[in-house]
């Protein structure tokens, strides 16, 4: 697989901190803190706050709140009152006692020079992890310049609370004048305060290794930080010291306030700031209300627009990891394959590439994954067999056609309607083609599939065969410009057969006369029209010219999402597919105007009135018309070829068949026809089951129900039919199908003996 | 196959008997007791079996 498909995820912004958290000296997990406050759970929010700042009461009282300057909400109204929320959280949290952990003592000793807020923060964090801490304070009391900033009862009570389960040694009136006195310690944190001794270290760097064992780190007011920054410095120094103690490599404390986060500005709906009703303290209700103003900023365009991430409740980074795990060579029994169905549930519509600020193209990864699975022989055939059979049929002699206009062998243009338009209704193709011929006589026709089903199944070889069929047809017609009706065909041809010039047939059609159509529609732009702004404009122009009024469909206009057909997911994940369809048809109550045969028929099959643009131009089907069943689609394609050859080329088609098959009729009720369609089973195949059972006598008699039951393997599927004789033919009573193969079927069905195997 | 019912193999004109039948899908095998003709091996699967247990196993194997 192309490494770039994986490497692009390095640019993912999912874990970029929000602006407030980046500006916060502690990089407080604001999203989590606010989330807990939004639920009114001050106890849980307090834990997040304490874990980030070590001394919540001190920080809540003194923080200058740089988060307010950074808050994105200032673009629409006022910043979130994060500092007031912190104070309110403290006031409402009932459980503020720190946890006591039963962790074994570590044999590393750390000295802290200076008992101010920075030194104590570093001491608290490391001592809680059971390092052996000694604090050297030159004065007679700890707390440093907090004594000038805050009421002693506040910070002394806070020290007592947070240090209650922590052992450390505090040496008062003990001034360190030479670091050599600390040579026995494994690490030293110098936080001697504003104007304090730096032992000449600052000129050398931070940290400095003073002997083979000891590294010295500096921080706090010594470096000119304010109180809260000095506290934060102590915590980042603690992390750097712990890294040093674990690895032996002294590295600077890591602190970055940069973020690349991007969010959808449309989320910035004005919401007035909540003012505390009493002084500076929110009531619990006010706290929740103010917390709910917070957007909990996160780059989440993928979650907003991508159906797949919404359905699976997974972020693209996780999906990428699961795909990688799934594609690792090896038997599924021995390793996890978490994404096999997910890989085949994507509509491959390119949405993420459009909406992701980092331009991540997850669909190319998913498509490559399908090809990879297929190459490894791990792609379940049951996910795609129907569409591959459908494609084979469309590309067979029964339905495929490549013809120049009558009397010619080459042509300048050729109509390429794709395999689904004629399947939907042969008139979409025949009527449009006749119109084309009137305006541009040098137009041939090329009926076959664009190859998308094979590509989406991950079958590289079959895909190449489908492309070769188009290539051969195009060359036989003298390399004409192909006039396409389906945006998906255009996308496929542009990517895989870029040498073929293409245009949309709609640019060739004469504008309709006013009054030819009427009514209000919402234009549903198919996913593949995303790269075709001119096509989108042309469809609207034609519809308005015909006399329709067009209403906006804001979601679809913002991002052209798939009707559910893309990627062919319905067999791999019917539930997901249904959820996508329901979302799409729920975007407006108006009938849709579409220009993709698949959108058109899928919406119609789910009760959504919609018209194809060709319906408006040539009044082919009314918006309420039921779509054809899968069997009718197959028949429509054959009918189209027959119509074109007999009417335009005056050739007899199909040629007389020498086949003398069993012609006895099979009666199928409309209810069963509907079920066959829903289960994507061709009536022709069920008829083959009955004929097979009858011709070989391979059937079971059910005396209670008085019917026969038998089965037949067709392709990889096994179909069952329950039927009885009716007049000169048969009546179908029930059917079902399975993908699992009955072993020794060929023997039991009399086609082979055990000795043949 | 909880339900016992008389089923006749049309070719052999004998009653089907419950017997072990092997199925395979995606390189995995699966065995079930289903009615089968003791003479020619003709198998009978009910709709409940096919759309119930068998479909569930198919789904699980596809995820493997």
Interface residues (C-beta under 8 A of the other chain):
Chain A: X332 X333 X337 X340 X341 X380 X382 X383 X572 X696 X697 X698 X699 X700 X701 X702 X703 X704 X708 X709 X711 X720 X734 X736 X737 X738 X739 X740 X741 X742 X743 X744 X745 X747 X748 X749 X750
Chain B: X5 X6 X7 X8 X9 X10 X11 X16 X21 X22 X23 X24 X25 X26 X29 X30 X35 X36 X37 X40 X41 X42 X43 X44 X45 X47 X50 X51 X54 X55 X57 X58 X61 X62 X63 X64
